[in-house]
Amino acid sequence: MNRAFTALGIYFLFHGFFLDIIVIGLIPLLSATAAEASRKALFPWCRGGYPGFGADEVPNLAPTHRRFIAENAAYAILRGGPGLYILSGMGPASLPVMVLAVVSYAAEGFTIANEIFNYGAPADAAPPMTLMGIFSTWTMITVLNNEGNYLGSSPDKAQVNAIIAFVAITWLCWLYGVIGIIRGKNVADDQEKPLLE
């Protein structure tokens, strides 16, 4: 095992299992107060309370919140799985599951960006959207460098190209979200200006 893939594997386990299972899935079952704090700080779009979502915020373990927990359990499988493959020394067999992880980043990046652009989710949603781009890029760089030929001497080009393509898509989703934030600020500024008579 080498440092680059070990670090990536540990990250995948942390993001996939710790964040997506413990922070998002388990804390709401143990403490509504702690769940509210983490949702407010880390996942504001899943709380609602903005005009495109509905005026009322979604309480802890309400149906919409439970659906968010289920969505992140699926992300845990897609992100934790590569960690298990990598840290088990599966070498080339790790590449297809890393492709799926990067696709999951694009999917989540798009859903967050779309909430911002089309439904007015708060700008606080931008940091997690940005992290999707960072995590997918980290995966891509590790795969392209292929330290110690961990993925074999010639990794499957179609799978490597898929990772590259979905990293680009993830960053395009990020741009879409940023445009939504700028557009939202412009709309808010226009609404605050006094009407000319």
DAZINOR-V128212 format. One record per backbone hydrogen bond with DSSP energy under -0.5 kcal/mol. CO is the residue of the C=O (numbers start at 1). NH is the residue of the N-H. If there is no record, write none. Layout:
co-><CO/CO>
nh-><NH/NH>
This chain:
co-><2/3/4/5/6/7/8/9/10/11/12/13/13/14/14/15/17/17/18/18/19/21/21/22/22/26/26/27/27/31/32/33/34/35/36/37/38/38/39/43/44/44/45/47/50/50/54/56/57/59/62/63/64/65/66/67/68/69/70/71/72/73/74/75/76/77/79/80/81/82/83/84/85/86/90/91/92/93/94/95/96/97/98/99/100/101/102/103/104/105/106/107/108/109/110/111/112/113/114/114/115/115/116/119/122/123/125/126/127/128/129/130/131/132/133/134/135/136/137/138/139/140/141/142/146/147/149/156/157/158/159/160/161/162/163/164/165/166/167/168/169/170/171/172/173/174/175/176/177/178/179/180/181/182/183/184/185/186/187/188/189>
nh-><6/7/8/9/10/11/12/13/14/15/16/17/18/18/19/20/21/22/22/23/24/25/26/26/27/29/30/30/31/35/36/37/38/39/40/41/42/43/43/46/47/48/48/58/53/54/49/49/59/62/66/67/68/69/70/71/72/73/74/75/76/77/78/79/80/81/83/84/85/86/87/88/90/89/93/94/95/97/98/99/100/101/102/103/104/105/106/107/108/109/110/111/112/113/114/115/116/117/118/119/119/121/120/52/125/126/129/130/131/132/133/134/135/136/137/138/139/140/141/142/143/144/145/146/149/150/152/160/161/162/163/164/165/166/167/168/169/170/171/172/173/174/175/176/177/178/179/180/181/182/183/184/185/186/187/188/189/190/191/192/193>
